[in-house]
């Protein structure tokens, strides 16, 4: 994993997390799992510890996140396919056997959990959405949840069986590696699949870039069930009335945002630039 001009990785021979910067490699201590957010290096040192650690300086100086009342549903047997993510005060851990997510919205003070999602690989996006693979005998479901696994939408692609998921912060793209040797990708932070392309054509936004008001045009009978706006760090900054066709964004700072539409056919996210 890359952050700035440094590469972070776990050496599974010795169980150590390493950081390489300008050809200089240093050990950051033992680690079972890690992830990097815009605010810190997030580390699980030991599954038996049931605690998360954060390094705000992205080195071996760790701050222990208060993890009492951590749900026992997430433990050592989930280590193989688990993923962790931090967005602001939100912490998310997704694992398998059984498939479940545990999450905290107050930086580890209290925890909740839900069962669900795929029993294979997972990624957690910058918007705190979860994408998961559930392999069947003849194909794979690609599952998406925007509410910590309480509800899931799913899609399949031409009966492809997927083995791995990946996510690039650089271009906001999800990659799914199929058993057929083909890599599928999606750049809309929602889901991977052909259904997304058809939904994209049904909702238009303009002008973009904009300064004060964003217009929405629905090109057929698609029913919008919810509209949310996220900033570049994945933090939700505004919820709009689902029937609004003119969105007032004049109070927001200039920058790049993501406008998420929830519809009966699934989710759709469009990039918005506010000048």
Backbone torsions as a table, in degrees:
resi	resn	phi	psi	omega
1	UNK	NA	137.9	-175.3
2	UNK	-107.5	135.7	172.5
3	UNK	-140.1	120.7	-175.5
4	UNK	61.6	-126.9	177.2
5	UNK	-106.8	25.1	-179.3
6	UNK	-118.5	149.0	175.6
7	UNK	-112.2	129.5	179.3
8	UNK	-113.2	138.5	178.7
9	UNK	-160.3	155.3	175.2
10	UNK	-100.5	129.4	172.5
11	UNK	-89.8	108.4	-173.7
12	UNK	-74.9	-5.1	174.5
13	UNK	-74.4	-36.9	-179.5
14	UNK	-119.0	-2.1	177.2
15	UNK	71.0	21.7	-178.3
16	UNK	-103.7	145.2	172.6
17	UNK	-91.1	129.2	-178.1
18	UNK	-119.3	152.2	176.8
19	UNK	-127.1	125.4	178.5
20	UNK	-114.5	121.3	178.8
21	UNK	-132.1	122.2	179.6
22	UNK	51.8	45.8	177.2
23	UNK	69.7	6.9	176.6
24	UNK	-104.5	123.2	-176.8
25	UNK	-109.2	130.8	177.9
26	UNK	-128.8	149.0	177.4
27	UNK	-87.2	136.3	177.8
28	UNK	-107.6	18.0	177.3
29	UNK	94.8	176.6	-178.5
30	UNK	-68.6	150.2	-179.4
31	UNK	-159.6	134.7	173.0
32	UNK	-88.4	-43.4	178.8
33	UNK	-144.4	155.0	174.6
34	UNK	-150.9	161.3	173.0
35	UNK	-153.7	160.8	-177.2
36	UNK	-122.9	126.1	173.8
37	UNK	-112.7	179.8	178.6
38	UNK	-70.4	-13.0	-176.4
39	UNK	-107.7	-26.4	-177.0
40	UNK	-167.5	168.8	169.8
41	UNK	-91.0	117.6	-175.3
42	UNK	-101.5	129.4	-172.3
43	UNK	-136.3	136.6	163.6
44	UNK	-101.1	113.7	-176.2
45	UNK	-79.3	-40.0	-178.8
46	UNK	-152.8	137.0	179.2
47	UNK	-64.8	-30.9	-179.4
48	UNK	-73.6	-17.4	-178.1
49	UNK	-77.8	-27.9	-178.1
50	UNK	53.7	37.5	179.1
51	UNK	-136.4	152.2	175.2
52	UNK	-109.7	148.9	179.6
53	UNK	-127.4	143.9	-178.8
54	UNK	-125.6	134.8	173.3
55	UNK	-114.4	107.7	-179.0
56	UNK	-72.6	-19.1	178.6
57	UNK	-100.1	5.5	177.0
58	UNK	56.6	42.2	177.7
59	UNK	-142.2	-154.9	-175.6
60	UNK	-82.6	5.1	177.6
61	UNK	-90.5	106.3	-173.0
62	UNK	-110.0	147.3	171.4
63	UNK	-114.2	125.1	-178.7
64	UNK	-76.8	123.7	177.1
65	UNK	-79.8	134.1	179.8
66	UNK	-60.4	110.6	-173.0
67	UNK	-121.5	24.8	177.9
68	UNK	-68.2	158.8	-174.8
69	UNK	64.1	24.8	178.5
70	UNK	-68.5	127.8	-175.2
71	UNK	-61.6	135.3	-179.2
72	UNK	-72.4	-9.2	180.0
73	UNK	-62.5	-24.1	-178.4
74	UNK	-105.5	113.0	-176.3
75	UNK	-146.1	-161.0	-171.9
76	UNK	-62.0	-32.4	-177.7
77	UNK	-69.2	-8.7	-179.2
78	UNK	-100.4	5.8	-169.2
79	UNK	-66.2	-29.1	-172.0
80	UNK	-63.4	-49.6	-173.9
81	UNK	-108.8	17.4	-175.4
82	UNK	-80.9	155.6	174.7
83	UNK	-137.7	151.8	178.7
84	UNK	-130.6	154.2	-178.0
85	UNK	-155.3	146.3	174.5
86	UNK	-128.0	126.0	173.7
87	UNK	-128.2	102.7	-176.7
88	UNK	61.9	-123.5	178.6
89	UNK	-90.8	1.9	-178.9
90	UNK	-93.5	128.0	176.7
91	UNK	-119.0	133.4	-178.3
92	UNK	-132.4	133.9	172.8
93	UNK	-128.4	126.3	179.9
94	UNK	-119.3	129.6	179.9
95	UNK	-138.6	-175.6	-179.1
96	UNK	-129.6	170.7	175.9
97	UNK	59.5	65.1	-4.1
98	UNK	-81.9	158.9	178.3
99	UNK	-69.1	121.7	-176.2
100	UNK	-158.9	158.2	172.8
101	UNK	-124.2	137.4	170.1
102	UNK	-115.7	142.1	-173.8
103	UNK	-149.6	152.2	175.4
104	UNK	-131.8	133.9	178.0
105	UNK	-102.8	6.9	179.7
106	UNK	-133.7	40.5	173.6
107	UNK	60.4	37.2	172.4
108	UNK	93.8	2.4	179.4
109	UNK	-69.7	-42.5	176.1
110	UNK	-137.1	154.0	-173.8
111	UNK	-129.4	150.9	173.1
112	UNK	-131.5	166.7	175.8
113	UNK	-152.3	154.7	174.8
114	UNK	-138.4	142.8	171.6
115	UNK	-86.3	149.0	175.9
116	UNK	141.3	177.3	-179.5
117	UNK	88.8	-174.1	-175.4
118	UNK	-81.1	159.6	178.2
119	UNK	-96.8	13.0	-178.6
120	UNK	-117.8	-132.8	-174.8
121	UNK	-81.6	157.9	-179.6
122	UNK	-142.5	155.3	166.3
123	UNK	-135.2	152.6	176.8
124	UNK	-118.5	123.4	-173.3
125	UNK	-87.0	171.5	-178.1
126	UNK	-64.6	-19.0	178.2
127	UNK	-92.3	12.8	-176.9
128	UNK	66.5	16.0	172.0
129	UNK	-79.5	150.4	178.8
130	UNK	-113.6	132.1	173.7
131	UNK	-115.8	133.0	-170.5
132	UNK	-140.5	150.1	176.2
133	UNK	-106.1	134.9	172.3
134	UNK	-126.6	105.7	-176.2
135	UNK	-82.3	131.9	172.7
136	UNK	-107.1	-174.1	-178.4
137	UNK	-65.8	-37.2	-172.6
138	UNK	-118.1	-7.8	-178.7
139	UNK	-162.3	-179.7	177.3
140	UNK	-124.8	139.5	167.8
141	UNK	-89.2	136.7	170.1
142	UNK	-104.0	115.1	-170.8
143	UNK	-105.6	144.6	178.8
144	UNK	-131.0	133.0	175.0
145	UNK	-131.3	134.8	177.7
146	UNK	-111.4	4.4	-176.6
147	UNK	-133.9	45.2	176.1
148	UNK	57.0	43.4	172.7
149	UNK	74.5	11.0	175.4
150	UNK	-69.8	-35.1	178.0
151	UNK	-136.4	147.1	-178.1
152	UNK	-131.1	140.2	165.8
153	UNK	-108.3	153.4	-175.6
154	UNK	-140.5	158.4	176.3
155	UNK	-151.4	157.3	173.0
156	UNK	-126.7	157.5	-179.3
157	UNK	-126.9	101.4	171.7
158	UNK	49.5	37.8	178.0
159	UNK	60.1	25.8	178.1
160	UNK	-74.2	138.6	171.5
161	UNK	-98.1	123.2	-176.9
162	UNK	-99.2	141.5	-179.4
163	UNK	-106.2	-32.0	-174.6
164	UNK	-144.6	153.4	172.1
165	UNK	-123.1	146.3	174.7
166	UNK	-143.9	159.6	-179.2
167	UNK	-139.4	132.6	179.6
168	UNK	-105.5	118.4	173.7
169	UNK	-67.6	-25.4	-175.0
170	UNK	-64.3	-45.0	-177.3
171	UNK	-124.2	19.1	177.1
172	UNK	50.3	50.4	-175.1
173	UNK	-124.6	135.7	173.1
174	UNK	-94.3	136.4	176.6
175	UNK	-118.1	133.2	176.7
176	UNK	-123.9	121.9	-179.5
177	UNK	-91.7	119.7	-179.1
178	UNK	-89.4	155.9	178.3
179	UNK	-65.0	-17.6	178.1
180	UNK	-81.7	4.0	178.2
181	UNK	84.6	2.3	179.9
182	UNK	-97.6	138.4	175.7
183	UNK	-98.6	124.5	176.8
184	UNK	-101.8	144.0	-179.7
185	UNK	-137.9	159.6	177.6
186	UNK	-146.3	138.3	-176.5
187	UNK	-114.1	25.5	-174.7
188	UNK	-118.7	13.9	175.2
189	UNK	56.8	26.6	-178.3
190	UNK	-121.7	-65.9	-178.8
191	UNK	-156.2	170.8	179.1
192	UNK	-110.0	117.6	179.0
193	UNK	159.8	166.0	-176.6
194	UNK	-73.7	-23.6	179.8
195	UNK	-63.6	-32.4	178.9
196	UNK	-61.1	-37.8	-178.0
197	UNK	-64.4	-38.0	-179.9
198	UNK	-71.4	-36.2	178.0
199	UNK	-66.7	-35.6	-177.4
200	UNK	-60.1	-32.0	-177.5
201	UNK	-78.6	-10.3	-173.7
202	UNK	-94.2	-15.0	-179.7
203	UNK	-128.4	128.8	179.7
204	UNK	-123.2	149.3	176.8
205	UNK	-128.4	143.1	-179.9
206	UNK	-162.9	158.4	-13.9
207	UNK	-72.3	155.9	-178.7
208	UNK	-149.7	105.2	14.7
209	UNK	-70.2	161.2	179.5
210	UNK	-143.7	169.1	-178.6
211	UNK	-116.8	-37.2	-172.6
212	UNK	-134.9	-41.2	-176.3
213	UNK	-129.6	135.0	177.8
214	UNK	-114.5	125.8	-179.0
215	UNK	-94.4	142.8	177.5
216	UNK	-115.6	132.4	175.6
217	UNK	-124.2	121.2	176.1
218	UNK	-96.8	122.0	-167.5
219	UNK	-89.1	-5.4	174.5
220	UNK	-149.0	-149.1	-176.8
221	UNK	-91.3	20.4	177.6
222	UNK	-59.1	130.5	-179.6
223	UNK	-99.1	119.3	178.5
224	UNK	-83.6	125.7	-177.8
225	UNK	-102.1	-14.4	179.4
226	UNK	-171.5	149.0	178.6
227	UNK	-135.3	123.4	179.4
228	UNK	-132.5	149.4	178.6
229	UNK	-118.3	129.4	179.5
230	UNK	-117.4	146.8	175.7
231	UNK	-84.9	-177.8	-173.7
232	UNK	-66.7	-20.6	178.9
233	UNK	-88.8	-0.1	179.5
234	UNK	89.5	7.9	179.2
235	UNK	-87.1	130.3	177.7
236	UNK	-72.3	125.2	-175.6
237	UNK	-109.9	-16.9	-179.1
238	UNK	-163.1	143.9	172.9
239	UNK	-116.9	130.6	-178.4
240	UNK	-107.0	158.2	172.6
241	UNK	-65.0	133.4	-174.3
242	UNK	-65.2	-16.4	-179.8
243	UNK	-98.5	-0.1	179.8
244	UNK	-70.2	135.5	173.2
245	UNK	-109.4	-9.3	174.3
246	UNK	-124.3	116.6	-176.5
247	UNK	-104.3	120.4	179.9
248	UNK	-84.2	114.1	179.5
249	UNK	-120.2	20.9	-174.0
250	UNK	-65.4	-23.9	-177.3
251	UNK	-85.0	-4.7	-175.9
252	UNK	-90.2	150.6	178.2
253	UNK	-72.0	155.3	178.0
254	UNK	-66.0	149.6	-180.0
255	UNK	149.0	-170.2	-179.1
256	UNK	-99.5	133.7	179.7
257	UNK	-132.0	169.0	175.7
258	UNK	-126.1	122.7	179.8
259	UNK	-97.8	117.4	-176.1
260	UNK	-102.8	126.4	174.6
261	UNK	-107.0	130.7	171.1
262	UNK	-104.3	127.1	-179.3
263	UNK	-130.2	170.7	177.2
264	UNK	-64.9	-17.9	179.5
265	UNK	-95.0	-6.6	-177.6
266	UNK	131.9	-168.6	-177.0
267	UNK	-98.2	160.4	176.8
268	UNK	-150.9	134.0	176.9
269	UNK	-123.9	132.6	177.5
270	UNK	-121.0	139.9	179.1
271	UNK	-77.9	136.2	179.9
272	UNK	-124.7	132.8	176.0
273	UNK	-109.9	120.6	178.2
274	UNK	-102.7	123.8	-176.8
275	UNK	-88.0	NA	NA
